[in-house]
Amino acid sequence: MGDGDHGSDAVNGERPLLVVDALIVGYAQPVAGPVSFAIGRGEIVGLAGSNGSGKTTLLNAIIGRARIFSGHIECDRSAGVSLLRQFPVRLPEMPLSGSELLRAAGAADAGVPPPLRALLDARLDTLSGGQYQLLQVWACLGSAASLVMLDEPTNNMDPQAVAALAELLVASRQHGKGVLVVSHDTQLLEHVCTRVVEVRR
Amino acid sequence: MTLGLIVDPLFLVPFINGLLLAAVLPAVGAYSRLRGEWLASLSIGQAAAAGIVLGAFLGLPMAAGALLAALVTAPLKTMLGRQDGDDTYAVMLLAGWSIALLLAANTAHGEDLTRGLLQGQIYFTGTSHLAGIAAAVVAVAVLLPRVSSRLLLGRFFPEHFRANGIDKPRHELVFDMLAAVALALAAAVVGVMGAFALVFVPPWVAFRFARGWRRTVAWSAALGVVAHLASFALAIALDQPYGPVLVGTLLLMSVARAIARD
């Protein structure tokens, strides 16, 4: 996608939740870009790219943890931002229940999708990697945040969990959220995203 | 001393002082453990010890010196964060230990002070301590539930606040101040290791078997209270210093961790 072509089809007079314009990001040296895209409400944008292409660095730049070499970011933080990191925090002992994790994230119990309901009363450290990941995804999607950024949400997931994740993502569009999905799983991106942006070094 | 002394009015205030600390420190400790900051608790306790000795040097009461040290240490801890993992806490711990012992070595009654910091001074605490501890308990009871969700959110979604444009979330400082004040008061009353044991052991046990966060905090506080009741009675009955008895009792209770959930 070229500079200046943000590709957002959700303008409709509404301000995009996130605009990334001709962005080149990195740490000591540039790692990724230039890349441009925008996310409006009800859109799911996928960031694809090979390992080491700088997808996570781009997310880090959006939250201010990586250096911007050129281009700019406009993020409507007033609408709330939720971020699932590539490797979610998983402690050896986590006496919290699934329900308590969701409440802390501001994701109400009431709207929890059926695949997750059985996990609400369980201790977090008794969940499988895929179950824990799915719960974390819902903690982000079910929160009040309008912009949700998910970094490799399919980590630890079996095909069944990936299918459940895809359902959650598709449903999130109806709730007016803008979602940025970073993933190497091109099948998932093609299935759920309104468009996919390729990130290159 | 005999067991009858437990109900002696002379021991009532020290007993209540210990009881309040035994309830509140493990609750704070549950959050410290979840945040992976139990070493920070020990370093703040040691900084409080240095404050106590410095306070004595300046003619201040023990609790005042401890509180002053805590009020300096807590913002420092918040500011430094965990950028070097536990290294910062280890440096704070060693600095506190070194300063405390060097000051004690050059202070009149330095040996008594050092022994007090090792064993605790619970039997010599009075209503002035009670007022400070009660104020700390009220502060924890009011503020901790208010910041609880944000502490949990920050633990499981560490980038959440930064992603929302908040670089230094206020709840971090609130928690660090609460923990530091409670630890400082406890260091002056039950000794540095007694305070640390109350922060560390009950949550360590509760984390093993409690189902749910509220229950973890409640179990932690309950285990602390039971340890205090047993230790106070044992220390008087056996004529032993309270601090080491408390630590020993807590360690015995930690056997429950080994048999729980396996």
Interface residues (C-beta under 8 A of the other chain):
Chain A: I62 I63 G64 R65 R77 G80 V81 S82 L83 L84 R85 P88 V89 L91 E93 P95 L96 S97 E100 L101 R103 A104 A105 G106 D121 R123 Q136 A139 C140 M149
Chain B: L34 G36 S149 L152 L153 R155 F156 F157 P158 E159 H160 R162 A163 N164 G165 D167 A206 F207 R208 A210 R211 G212 W213 R214 R215 T216
